[in-house]
Structure formats: structure tokens, C-alpha cells
Amino acid sequence: MFLRVNGDVNYYLKRSSFVKYFDEHNLSRKSKLYIKKVEKKVNDKNTFTYFKYWILWRWINLNFKLSENFIIKLNKNIKKLNLSLNSKEERFIRDLEELVFNSWRPLKQLPVKFELEKKEKINLIQTNVNVHNFTPEKEKKISLIGKYDCYFSNYNIYLTDNNQRVKKVIKNDSIIEAHIETFGVVISTSKKKYLFRAKNRLLTYVLLQRMIPRLNLRIEETEELYNYFDFWNKLISKIS
């Protein structure tokens, strides 16, 4: 994400000469007016646009954090550089906003049709989640159980259809571990492992972080977290 392919061999030489104007370390301190002046000065708008995408990508890799402050700075830099985003990049920002919002927003009780235990409250929901049986011992083999809406309570995770008919219940006290994979979130119980995959693949992890604090999940402390959003980022970093 945030890179654009350029087949011009001379581009890489030109790119190196543009770095003197701004780079990923000082991008946030440069004004929109300054960048416009630089663009007029280099007199090569097409090449300079590729350069701007490259600098933004490097800035993201240098500064990425799952925080509201990062999202604000990212949006400011995109606007400052006058860049257009593709659908994948727009979705990335939406996913970030959803993760940050759910990591701190006050927990409210959600009404449901199905019966709850005494003193049990549903506080969070994730819709359209593909839930799989996960067998890492067999080369990470997965088998789909079904697609569900997942309701998170202080006692259980309820897997329901879109009419809130309960299809499966995973008790919170049976969960012993949860970790992130590039393809989703693996939840380990005392008896088996599940893989939760949804459009926002890391949201399950954030909701578990809120609802089961004893697991000590800290998504913001995950190493190279941005790579979980951009599958090819690690490889591209070695050649760009």
C-alpha cells in the first residue's frame, strides 16, 4: 500500500535527488505550501508524485502506531501531499479508525434476543466473521465452521446467525490464549483452537483485549504491526 510502481529506470535516480527537500523524518514538519513550491521547482510533476507516495510509505513504516494521533497525522500528510488513495488504502484507514475506537470507547450494554446468564452483559459485537477450526500441527490446516455475528459478553462469546439464533458458545474462562496471524486471530481454548477472520481481521483481538483482560493482550505492543495490514510490506521494504 501507498507505493506506486514506476517503470522508468531514471526515476530512482531522480527520487534520490528529491530527498534533500523532505523525507520521512521531517515530512510532518513541512507545510503544504512548501511542498507545492518544491513541486514547481523540480518541474517534473509525474516523477514527483511517485516520490511523494514513496515518502508517505516510508513515513508510515517509521511512525506506525495504533492510535488516534497517528491517524490524524496520516490524514494530514495525505492531504498535504495531495495524494489520491485507492480502495485498499481507504479501507486500511477505516480499519484503523474502527480498531482505535473499539480499543477505548465506553462499554455499553447491547440488547439481544437470546438468553443470558445472571449478571451477564453483551458489550461488543463483530459481524460477518468467518470462524474456522484451526490445526497448526497439520501445517496450519483450517476448516470453516461457519459465518457468524459474534457477541462478546463478560462471560461468553456467542456465535449467532443474522437473526441472533445462537449456533455456538465459547466461554471466556475456557480461552487460554489469543494471537495474531497475518490471516486472522487465533483463539486457543482448553480443548481446541479457532481462527476468526473478518473484513477487519484484527478487530477480534481488540475486542478480546477489552473483554478478557486476564489474557494481557496488547495489540499496540505487537512488533511490526503494520505488516499485518499490508501483506507484502516486509518484502517490499527490502527492495525499496
Backbone as CSV, one residue per row, in Angstrom:
resi,resn,N_x,N_y,N_z,CA_x,CA_y,CA_z,C_x,C_y,C_z
1,MET,0.834,-1.204,0.000,0.000,0.000,0.000,0.870,1.256,0.000
2,PHE,0.308,2.323,-0.502,0.907,3.651,-0.502,2.183,3.750,-1.345
3,LEU,2.424,2.760,-2.185,3.507,2.840,-3.158,2.902,2.730,-4.542
4,ARG,3.536,3.339,-5.511,3.094,3.233,-6.892,4.262,2.758,-7.740
5,VAL,4.009,1.779,-8.596,5.059,1.198,-9.422,5.424,2.155,-10.545
6,ASN,6.726,2.349,-10.730,7.222,3.215,-11.794,8.261,2.443,-12.606
7,GLY,7.984,2.284,-13.881,8.878,1.506,-14.740,10.050,2.287,-15.290
8,ASP,10.118,3.579,-15.007,11.198,4.418,-15.513,12.457,4.210,-14.666
9,VAL,13.520,3.709,-15.293,14.766,3.453,-14.567,15.332,4.740,-13.970
10,ASN,15.195,5.837,-14.679,15.722,7.116,-14.195,14.983,7.639,-12.969
11,TYR,13.791,7.097,-12.724,13.013,7.554,-11.573,13.787,7.394,-10.274
12,TYR,14.490,6.294,-10.128,15.185,6.005,-8.875,16.338,6.982,-8.644
13,LEU,16.955,7.450,-9.715,17.991,8.472,-9.590,17.369,9.809,-9.209
14,LYS,16.259,10.133,-9.846,15.569,11.391,-9.553,15.044,11.370,-8.109
15,ARG,14.525,10.227,-7.700,13.982,10.098,-6.347,15.036,10.435,-5.299
16,SER,16.229,9.955,-5.518,17.322,10.223,-4.578,17.652,11.703,-4.511
17,SER,17.515,12.389,-5.632,17.826,13.822,-5.645,16.737,14.655,-4.968
18,PHE,15.519,14.110,-4.861,14.406,14.839,-4.230,14.454,14.782,-2.701
19,VAL,15.167,13.815,-2.172,15.180,13.603,-0.719,15.698,14.823,0.035
20,LYS,16.520,15.625,-0.607,17.058,16.818,0.061,15.967,17.814,0.431
21,TYR,14.812,17.725,-0.228,13.719,18.657,0.053,12.901,18.241,1.275
22,PHE,12.590,16.966,1.366,11.920,16.416,2.559,11.977,14.902,2.494
23,ASP,11.836,14.295,3.655,11.851,12.833,3.727,10.891,12.378,4.824
24,GLU,10.939,11.081,5.147,10.002,10.535,6.137,10.249,11.070,7.543
25,HIS,11.435,11.593,7.800,11.766,12.091,9.138,11.211,13.491,9.394
26,ASN,11.107,14.295,8.342,10.647,15.675,8.554,9.353,16.014,7.823
27,LEU,8.726,15.009,7.228,7.508,15.245,6.452,6.442,15.983,7.250
28,SER,6.217,15.576,8.475,5.146,16.178,9.283,5.413,17.635,9.624
29,ARG,6.666,18.050,9.511,7.010,19.443,9.837,6.969,20.354,8.610
30,LYS,6.840,19.775,7.451,6.786,20.566,6.225,5.347,20.984,5.936
31,SER,5.185,22.182,5.394,3.845,22.693,5.110,3.395,22.291,3.713
32,LYS,2.106,22.390,3.492,1.544,22.103,2.170,2.075,23.101,1.144
33,LEU,2.210,24.342,1.552,2.728,25.380,0.663,4.169,25.072,0.258
34,TYR,4.975,24.635,1.217,6.373,24.295,0.928,6.455,23.179,-0.105
35,ILE,5.645,22.146,0.058,5.675,21.014,-0.865,5.225,21.439,-2.265
36,LYS,4.254,22.339,-2.334,3.823,22.862,-3.633,4.952,23.618,-4.319
37,LYS,5.689,24.398,-3.551,6.807,25.158,-4.108,7.895,24.220,-4.630
38,VAL,8.157,23.157,-3.880,9.151,22.165,-4.315,8.704,21.506,-5.614
39,GLU,7.421,21.171,-5.688,6.894,20.510,-6.880,7.066,21.394,-8.116
40,LYS,6.851,22.687,-7.983,7.047,23.608,-9.104,8.529,23.726,-9.457
41,LYS,9.347,23.662,-8.441,10.788,23.822,-8.646,11.388,22.648,-9.411
42,VAL,10.970,21.431,-9.086,11.560,20.258,-9.754,11.032,20.117,-11.178
43,ASN,9.882,20.700,-11.460,9.337,20.740,-12.821,9.182,19.345,-13.434
44,ASP,8.784,18.395,-12.613,8.550,17.027,-13.104,7.447,16.431,-12.225
45,LYS,6.233,16.854,-12.483,5.109,16.510,-11.616,4.891,15.008,-11.514
46,ASN,4.992,14.279,-12.618,4.737,12.841,-12.609,5.718,12.102,-11.708
47,THR,7.014,12.362,-11.897,8.034,11.704,-11.080,7.915,12.128,-9.622
48,PHE,7.609,13.402,-9.401,7.497,13.907,-8.036,6.314,13.260,-7.311
49,THR,5.242,12.943,-8.035,4.095,12.276,-7.423,4.483,10.882,-6.929
50,TYR,5.228,10.146,-7.731,5.725,8.840,-7.296,6.605,8.982,-6.059
51,PHE,7.414,10.008,-6.056,8.282,10.280,-4.909,7.459,10.528,-3.648
52,LYS,6.379,11.294,-3.772,5.544,11.604,-2.610,4.904,10.333,-2.030
53,TYR,4.427,9.441,-2.889,3.882,8.175,-2.396,4.958,7.378,-1.645
54,TRP,6.154,7.377,-2.191,7.258,6.641,-1.578,7.601,7.199,-0.195
55,ILE,7.646,8.519,-0.073,7.945,9.141,1.209,6.830,8.858,2.223
56,LEU,5.582,8.918,1.772,4.474,8.620,2.685,4.573,7.192,3.193
57,TRP,4.880,6.260,2.303,5.033,4.851,2.692,6.144,4.686,3.715
58,ARG,7.257,5.354,3.497,8.375,5.277,4.441,7.994,5.928,5.781
59,TRP,7.227,7.020,5.719,6.771,7.679,6.951,5.877,6.743,7.761
60,ILE,4.989,6.032,7.084,4.099,5.090,7.769,4.903,3.987,8.446
61,ASN,5.870,3.415,7.751,6.695,2.360,8.337,7.497,2.856,9.525
62,LEU,7.897,4.108,9.482,8.692,4.674,10.570,7.849,5.020,11.785
63,ASN,6.607,5.459,11.557,5.803,6.038,12.645,4.563,5.239,13.027
64,PHE,4.312,4.131,12.383,3.027,3.456,12.567,2.746,3.111,14.030
65,LYS,1.560,3.523,14.468,1.046,3.169,15.788,-0.465,3.046,15.689
66,LEU,-1.005,2.178,16.491,-2.452,2.045,16.537,-2.977,3.087,17.519
67,SER,-3.103,4.309,17.023,-3.510,5.412,17.895,-4.246,6.461,17.084
68,GLU,-5.060,7.230,17.771,-5.801,8.308,17.122,-4.845,9.375,16.594
69,ASN,-3.776,9.624,17.324,-2.802,10.626,16.915,-2.146,10.249,15.584
70,PHE,-1.822,8.970,15.422,-1.226,8.532,14.155,-2.200,8.724,12.996
71,ILE,-3.460,8.385,13.200,-4.469,8.519,12.135,-4.610,9.988,11.729
72,ILE,-4.618,10.884,12.707,-4.725,12.315,12.417,-3.536,12.777,11.584
73,LYS,-2.330,12.389,11.983,-1.130,12.792,11.253,-1.097,12.176,9.858
74,LEU,-1.533,10.927,9.747,-1.566,10.274,8.434,-2.481,11.025,7.477
75,ASN,-3.677,11.351,7.933,-4.631,12.073,7.080,-4.100,13.457,6.705
76,LYS,-3.435,14.114,7.638,-2.852,15.425,7.346,-1.769,15.316,6.285
77,ASN,-0.937,14.292,6.383,0.153,14.129,5.425,-0.367,13.762,4.033
78,ILE,-1.424,12.968,3.984,-2.035,12.621,2.700,-2.579,13.878,2.024
79,LYS,-3.257,14.705,2.803,-3.817,15.944,2.274,-2.705,16.916,1.875
80,LYS,-1.685,17.000,2.700,-0.557,17.891,2.440,0.159,17.520,1.145
81,LEU,0.311,16.221,0.913,0.997,15.738,-0.285,0.083,15.714,-1.507
82,ASN,-1.212,15.961,-1.265,-2.198,15.984,-2.349,-2.219,14.651,-3.110
83,LEU,-2.359,13.558,-2.354,-2.342,12.221,-2.939,-3.737,11.612,-2.959
84,SER,-4.007,10.816,-3.977,-5.263,10.071,-4.073,-5.029,8.652,-3.573
85,LEU,-5.982,8.125,-2.829,-5.847,6.771,-2.292,-6.686,5.799,-3.098
86,ASN,-6.214,4.545,-3.172,-7.033,3.512,-3.795,-7.949,2.904,-2.735
87,SER,-8.813,1.998,-3.139,-9.822,1.439,-2.222,-9.182,0.672,-1.064
88,LYS,-8.074,-0.008,-1.329,-7.396,-0.760,-0.277,-6.836,0.176,0.787
89,GLU,-6.287,1.294,0.360,-5.711,2.261,1.293,-6.800,2.963,2.105
90,GLU,-7.918,3.267,1.461,-9.042,3.868,2.182,-9.592,2.901,3.226
91,ARG,-9.669,1.637,2.865,-10.153,0.623,3.811,-9.190,0.483,4.982
92,PHE,-7.898,0.561,4.714,-6.895,0.487,5.778,-7.143,1.568,6.827
93,ILE,-7.415,2.781,6.382,-7.668,3.882,7.318,-8.966,3.645,8.093
94,ARG,-9.989,3.150,7.401,-11.254,2.839,8.095,-11.047,1.749,9.150
95,ASP,-10.270,0.739,8.807,-9.987,-0.338,9.760,-9.234,0.190,10.974
96,LEU,-8.271,1.063,10.735,-7.539,1.676,11.840,-8.474,2.442,12.762
97,GLU,-9.348,3.235,12.171,-10.291,4.029,12.962,-11.200,3.128,13.791
98,GLU,-11.647,2.013,13.200,-12.513,1.086,13.919,-11.774,0.424,15.079
99,LEU,-10.529,0.052,14.858,-9.740,-0.580,15.907,-9.477,0.380,17.065
100,VAL,-9.090,1.588,16.735,-8.809,2.573,17.784,-10.072,2.900,18.568
101,PHE,-11.189,3.096,17.858,-12.446,3.421,18.520,-12.863,2.315,19.493
102,ASN,-12.749,1.065,19.058,-13.163,-0.050,19.916,-12.171,-0.370,21.030
103,SER,-10.990,0.190,20.953,-9.992,-0.068,21.998,-10.197,0.793,23.245
104,TRP,-11.021,1.859,23.120,-11.178,2.744,24.281,-12.618,3.147,24.571
105,ARG,-13.510,3.019,23.601,-14.859,3.556,23.810,-15.527,2.904,25.025
106,PRO,-16.357,3.662,25.744,-17.046,3.115,26.918,-17.904,1.898,26.551
107,LEU,-17.873,0.898,27.412,-18.660,-0.305,27.170,-20.126,-0.054,27.531
108,LYS,-21.005,-0.340,26.584,-22.428,-0.190,26.818,-23.126,-1.539,26.638
109,GLN,-24.177,-1.730,27.383,-24.917,-2.979,27.267,-25.737,-2.987,25.987
110,LEU,-25.588,-4.055,25.191,-26.332,-4.202,23.946,-27.492,-5.166,24.146
111,PRO,-28.704,-4.798,23.733,-29.852,-5.712,23.873,-29.755,-6.861,22.868
112,VAL,-30.100,-8.065,23.314,-30.083,-9.236,22.426,-31.342,-10.071,22.658
113,LYS,-31.660,-10.919,21.682,-32.856,-11.755,21.770,-32.608,-13.029,22.582
114,PHE,-31.364,-13.500,22.585,-31.084,-14.782,23.249,-30.875,-14.602,24.755
115,GLU,-31.014,-15.693,25.470,-30.966,-15.667,26.935,-29.527,-15.589,27.432
116,LEU,-29.341,-14.763,28.452,-28.021,-14.588,29.041,-27.990,-15.149,30.456
117,GLU,-26.781,-15.357,30.965,-26.628,-15.794,32.337,-26.920,-14.626,33.284
118,LYS,-27.119,-14.940,34.522,-27.364,-13.915,35.524,-26.148,-12.988,35.614
119,LYS,-26.388,-11.689,35.593,-25.368,-10.645,35.650,-24.501,-10.584,34.385
120,GLU,-24.903,-11.279,33.357,-24.145,-11.243,32.109,-24.623,-10.079,31.239
121,LYS,-23.667,-9.413,30.579,-23.988,-8.294,29.706,-23.228,-8.431,28.390
122,ILE,-23.940,-8.171,27.299,-23.300,-8.108,25.983,-22.821,-6.675,25.769
123,ASN,-21.523,-6.527,25.519,-20.961,-5.183,25.373,-20.422,-4.868,23.979
124,LEU,-19.994,-5.892,23.249,-19.363,-5.645,21.955,-19.837,-6.669,20.922
125,ILE,-19.817,-6.271,19.662,-20.247,-7.159,18.591,-19.334,-7.006,17.387
126,GLN,-19.096,-8.112,16.706,-18.382,-8.114,15.429,-19.205,-8.946,14.451
127,THR,-19.585,-8.363,13.342,-20.474,-9.048,12.409,-19.702,-9.706,11.266
128,ASN,-20.357,-10.696,10.657,-19.835,-11.368,9.452,-18.413,-11.893,9.644
129,VAL,-18.253,-12.722,10.663,-16.944,-13.303,10.971,-16.913,-14.761,10.501
130,ASN,-15.914,-15.104,9.706,-15.697,-16.499,9.329,-14.921,-17.183,10.442
131,VAL,-15.517,-18.213,11.030,-14.882,-18.926,12.135,-14.472,-20.318,11.640
132,HIS,-13.213,-20.670,11.873,-12.662,-21.937,11.402,-12.121,-22.746,12.571
133,ASN,-12.136,-24.070,12.418,-11.291,-24.911,13.254,-9.866,-24.736,12.751
134,PHE,-8.918,-24.624,13.674,-7.531,-24.331,13.298,-6.633,-25.412,13.863
135,THR,-5.867,-26.069,12.986,-4.984,-27.152,13.407,-3.560,-26.847,12.972
136,PRO,-2.808,-26.092,13.791,-1.449,-25.709,13.399,-0.510,-26.898,13.254
137,GLU,-0.809,-28.001,13.965,0.045,-29.181,13.884,0.036,-29.782,12.480
138,LYS,-1.001,-29.512,11.715,-1.127,-30.031,10.352,-0.898,-28.905,9.343
139,GLU,0.264,-28.245,9.462,0.643,-27.160,8.564,-0.437,-26.073,8.510
140,LYS,-0.894,-25.710,9.707,-1.899,-24.651,9.856,-3.152,-24.925,9.023
141,LYS,-3.626,-26.148,9.087,-4.839,-26.526,8.358,-6.055,-25.875,9.006
142,ILE,-6.955,-25.357,8.177,-8.182,-24.760,8.685,-9.391,-25.377,7.998
143,SER,-10.492,-25.433,8.716,-11.757,-25.895,8.139,-12.862,-24.974,8.635
144,LEU,-13.658,-24.460,7.713,-14.688,-23.475,8.049,-15.803,-24.110,8.874
145,ILE,-16.119,-23.480,10.003,-17.270,-23.888,10.811,-18.507,-23.154,10.310
146,GLY,-18.355,-21.842,10.052,-19.476,-21.058,9.556,-19.181,-19.572,9.627
147,LYS,-20.104,-18.798,9.117,-20.011,-17.342,9.161,-21.027,-16.837,10.168
148,TYR,-20.574,-16.046,11.139,-21.425,-15.671,12.262,-21.304,-14.187,12.608
149,ASP,-22.306,-13.733,13.378,-22.171,-12.498,14.138,-21.679,-12.921,15.519
150,CYS,-20.660,-12.231,16.024,-20.060,-12.617,17.307,-20.386,-11.569,18.366
151,TYR,-21.052,-12.005,19.414,-21.415,-11.133,20.524,-20.500,-11.429,21.709
152,PHE,-19.832,-10.398,22.205,-18.866,-10.556,23.290,-19.482,-10.068,24.596
153,SER,-19.546,-10.963,25.574,-20.067,-10.597,26.894,-18.956,-10.742,27.926
154,ASN,-19.271,-10.428,29.167,-18.305,-10.596,30.243,-18.110,-12.057,30.609
155,TYR,-18.937,-12.974,30.056,-18.821,-14.408,30.349,-18.533,-15.266,29.117
156,ASN,-19.077,-14.874,27.962,-19.036,-15.751,26.788,-18.862,-14.986,25.485
157,ILE,-18.507,-15.743,24.439,-18.606,-15.255,23.064,-19.708,-16.063,22.392
158,TYR,-20.751,-15.394,21.942,-21.875,-16.061,21.290,-21.732,-15.935,19.773
159,LEU,-21.760,-17.065,19.083,-21.744,-17.082,17.625,-23.172,-17.311,17.155
160,THR,-23.721,-16.331,16.440,-25.128,-16.410,16.045,-25.274,-16.199,14.535
161,ASP,-26.461,-16.543,14.026,-26.780,-16.175,12.648,-27.268,-14.729,12.642
162,ASN,-27.706,-14.229,11.484,-28.091,-12.811,11.424,-29.447,-12.525,12.068
163,ASN,-30.101,-13.580,12.607,-31.336,-13.398,13.372,-31.124,-13.635,14.863
164,GLN,-29.852,-13.618,15.266,-29.452,-13.803,16.670,-29.809,-15.186,17.214
165,ARG,-29.910,-16.174,16.350,-30.055,-17.551,16.834,-28.663,-18.085,17.156
166,VAL,-28.468,-18.501,18.396,-27.149,-18.924,18.863,-26.776,-20.272,18.255
167,LYS,-25.610,-20.319,17.612,-25.114,-21.537,16.990,-23.983,-22.180,17.782
168,LYS,-23.252,-21.346,18.509,-22.132,-21.862,19.302,-21.778,-20.854,20.379
169,VAL,-21.304,-21.363,21.509,-20.883,-20.504,22.614,-19.455,-20.880,23.014
170,ILE,-18.594,-19.873,23.104,-17.233,-20.090,23.607,-17.126,-19.351,24.933
171,LYS,-16.893,-20.093,25.993,-16.822,-19.484,27.320,-15.505,-18.732,27.499
172,ASN,-15.592,-17.542,28.043,-14.388,-16.730,28.247,-13.356,-17.438,29.107
173,ASP,-13.831,-18.135,30.156,-12.869,-18.776,31.058,-12.213,-20.012,30.453
174,SER,-12.685,-20.441,29.254,-12.036,-21.566,28.573,-10.916,-21.097,27.645
175,ILE,-10.860,-19.775,27.384,-9.852,-19.229,26.475,-8.541,-19.041,27.232
176,ILE,-7.485,-19.665,26.718,-6.195,-19.601,27.399,-5.188,-18.707,26.670
177,GLU,-5.477,-18.405,25.389,-4.535,-17.588,24.626,-5.204,-17.063,23.364
178,ALA,-4.722,-15.935,22.883,-5.135,-15.408,21.581,-3.921,-14.740,20.964
179,HIS,-3.725,-14.955,19.672,-2.609,-14.297,18.998,-2.971,-13.965,17.564
180,ILE,-2.217,-13.031,16.994,-2.482,-12.536,15.644,-1.666,-13.316,14.627
181,GLU,-2.316,-13.690,13.545,-1.638,-14.184,12.348,-1.957,-13.195,11.222
182,THR,-1.212,-13.257,10.127,-1.489,-12.344,9.018,-2.874,-12.564,8.438
183,PHE,-3.427,-13.766,8.643,-4.720,-14.110,8.057,-5.867,-14.049,9.046
184,GLY,-5.634,-13.648,10.289,-6.719,-13.549,11.247,-6.241,-13.674,12.682
185,VAL,-7.175,-13.959,13.586,-6.863,-14.087,15.004,-7.133,-15.516,15.452
186,VAL,-6.138,-16.127,16.070,-6.267,-17.497,16.570,-6.628,-17.443,18.048
187,ILE,-7.731,-18.105,18.400,-8.180,-18.186,19.789,-8.008,-19.622,20.260
188,SER,-7.214,-19.806,21.301,-6.957,-21.139,21.840,-7.770,-21.340,23.111
189,THR,-8.551,-22.412,23.141,-9.271,-22.788,24.354,-8.590,-24.008,24.962
190,SER,-9.112,-24.486,26.064,-8.517,-25.644,26.730,-8.652,-26.918,25.894
191,LYS,-9.573,-26.895,24.905,-9.813,-28.105,24.115,-9.437,-27.980,22.645
192,LYS,-9.556,-26.766,22.068,-9.281,-26.635,20.639,-8.897,-25.203,20.287
193,LYS,-8.557,-25.009,19.000,-8.179,-23.691,18.510,-9.149,-23.257,17.416
194,TYR,-9.439,-21.957,17.408,-10.313,-21.379,16.386,-9.573,-20.253,15.669
195,LEU,-9.904,-20.076,14.414,-9.407,-18.933,13.652,-10.584,-18.039,13.310
196,PHE,-10.514,-16.780,13.743,-11.547,-15.782,13.449,-11.038,-14.870,12.340
197,ARG,-11.807,-14.793,11.251,-11.425,-13.945,10.119,-12.615,-13.084,9.703
198,ALA,-12.376,-11.780,9.637,-13.427,-10.853,9.210,-12.781,-9.783,8.333
199,LYS,-13.590,-8.844,7.843,-13.037,-7.784,6.992,-11.940,-7.022,7.723
200,ASN,-12.206,-6.665,8.961,-11.183,-6.054,9.807,-10.585,-7.176,10.649
201,ARG,-9.516,-7.764,10.145,-9.016,-9.014,10.709,-8.536,-8.915,12.148
202,LEU,-8.097,-7.727,12.582,-7.556,-7.589,13.925,-8.588,-7.166,14.959
203,LEU,-9.811,-6.894,14.520,-10.828,-6.401,15.451,-11.134,-7.417,16.539
204,THR,-11.173,-8.691,16.190,-11.428,-9.726,17.201,-10.434,-9.604,18.346
205,TYR,-9.189,-9.382,18.012,-8.127,-9.274,19.021,-8.381,-8.085,19.950
206,VAL,-8.781,-6.955,19.375,-9.057,-5.761,20.181,-10.251,-5.990,21.104
207,LEU,-11.289,-6.672,20.606,-12.462,-6.934,21.437,-12.118,-7.900,22.577
208,LEU,-11.299,-8.895,22.299,-10.843,-9.798,23.358,-10.003,-9.045,24.385
209,GLN,-9.211,-8.111,23.919,-8.391,-7.287,24.795,-9.265,-6.521,25.790
210,ARG,-10.417,-6.066,25.317,-11.342,-5.329,26.187,-12.080,-6.257,27.150
211,MET,-12.545,-7.415,26.637,-13.469,-8.250,27.397,-12.787,-9.276,28.304
212,ILE,-11.549,-9.662,27.974,-10.867,-10.670,28.802,-9.489,-10.133,29.190
213,PRO,-9.447,-9.190,30.116,-8.173,-8.541,30.473,-7.115,-9.497,31.023
214,ARG,-7.527,-10.631,31.573,-6.552,-11.564,32.146,-5.611,-12.148,31.090
215,LEU,-6.005,-12.072,29.802,-5.140,-12.585,28.736,-3.945,-11.669,28.475
216,ASN,-4.017,-10.440,29.023,-2.929,-9.459,28.871,-2.586,-9.199,27.404
217,LEU,-3.603,-9.034,26.580,-3.390,-8.746,25.165,-3.072,-7.261,25.004
218,ARG,-2.064,-6.961,24.211,-1.659,-5.571,23.980,-1.329,-5.423,22.501
219,ILE,-2.340,-5.156,21.702,-2.122,-5.096,20.260,-1.122,-4.014,19.879
220,GLU,-1.104,-2.909,20.626,-0.197,-1.808,20.314,1.265,-2.187,20.547
221,GLU,1.518,-3.277,21.274,2.885,-3.722,21.532,3.346,-4.786,20.539
222,THR,2.508,-5.125,19.576,2.865,-6.134,18.579,3.980,-5.618,17.675
223,GLU,5.029,-6.403,17.502,6.144,-5.995,16.649,5.718,-5.966,15.183
224,GLU,6.199,-4.942,14.470,5.930,-4.791,13.037,4.431,-4.930,12.735
225,LEU,3.640,-4.219,13.501,2.182,-4.329,13.401,1.666,-3.943,12.015
226,TYR,2.291,-2.956,11.392,1.809,-2.517,10.076,1.840,-3.653,9.047
227,ASN,2.756,-4.585,9.195,2.844,-5.707,8.246,1.586,-6.571,8.254
228,TYR,0.837,-6.547,9.350,-0.405,-7.321,9.406,-1.493,-6.684,8.539
229,PHE,-1.342,-5.404,8.235,-2.295,-4.712,7.372,-1.878,-4.779,5.906
230,ASP,-0.585,-4.879,5.676,-0.043,-4.866,4.315,0.837,-6.098,4.145
231,PHE,0.281,-7.138,3.520,0.927,-8.450,3.456,2.307,-8.390,2.814
232,TRP,2.464,-7.565,1.763,3.718,-7.532,1.020,4.708,-6.506,1.566
233,ASN,4.357,-5.799,2.615,5.180,-4.688,3.078,6.589,-5.114,3.456
234,LYS,6.703,-6.244,4.147,8.017,-6.691,4.620,8.944,-6.984,3.447
235,LEU,8.395,-7.630,2.418,9.203,-7.951,1.240,9.589,-6.691,0.470
236,ILE,8.615,-5.792,0.283,8.872,-4.569,-0.468,9.893,-3.687,0.257
237,SER,9.878,-3.735,1.594,10.824,-2.922,2.373,12.279,-3.275,2.046
238,LYS,12.511,-4.502,1.640,13.869,-4.948,1.359,14.376,-4.477,0.007
239,ILE,13.446,-4.092,-0.879,13.860,-3.719,-2.233,13.543,-2.261,-2.561
240,SER,12.887,-1.554,-1.641,12.521,-0.154,-1.899,13.238,0.779,-0.937
